[in-house]
């Protein structure tokens, strides 16, 4: 992420908002702000812990982060080379 107001920073959050919009707001109806907040928090939890991302080698963001910290990703790259 770059400096304040960077177009690159904006594209990341715009993409994330688009995903939330498509997967939650268009498919579900919330009667209260509290209900919406709970559902968005649950969606974020699922997105980070359970959902696999092709850009992360079919790992969840949390699993990818753990693999970075344990050196698992570096070892796999070295073995492939």
C-alpha positions, -999 to 999 in steps of 0.1 A, spaced: 0 0 0 12 34 -9 8 70 2 -25 86 13 -48 90 -17 -29 66 -39 -49 51 -68 -34 17 -61 -47 17 -26 -82 27 -38 -83 -2 -64 -78 -28 -37 -106 -15 -15 -129 -9 -44 -125 -45 -55 -132 -57 -19 -163 -35 -17 -175 -49 -50 -172 -84 -37 -191 -76 -5 -218 -58 -26 -223 -87 -49 -221 -115 -23 -240 -99 6 -260 -68 -2 -276 -81 -34 -284 -115 -20 -296 -107 15 -319 -81 31 -310 -67 64 -337 -51 86 -313 -34 110 -277 -20 110 -268 -44 138 -279 -74 117 -259 -61 87 -228 -56 108 -230 -91 123 -234 -106 89 -206 -86 74 -183 -96 103 -192 -133 97 -185 -129 60 -151 -113 67 -143 -142 91 -152 -168 65 -134 -149 37 -101 -148 57 -102 -182 74 -121 -206 51 -123 -193 16 -95 -204 -7 -80 -179 -31 -65 -189 -64 -40 -160 -62 -27 -175 -29 -22 -210 -42 -56 -221 -32 -50 -212 5 -71 -190 27 -55 -156 35 -48 -168 71 -32 -200 59 -11 -181 34 1 -157 61 10 -186 84 29 -203 56 49 -171 50 58 -169 87 68 -205 90 89 -204 59 67 -230 41 62 -209 10 99 -201 7 108 -238 10 83 -248 -17 97 -222 -41 133 -234 -35 123 -270 -41 105 -261 -73 136 -243 -87 
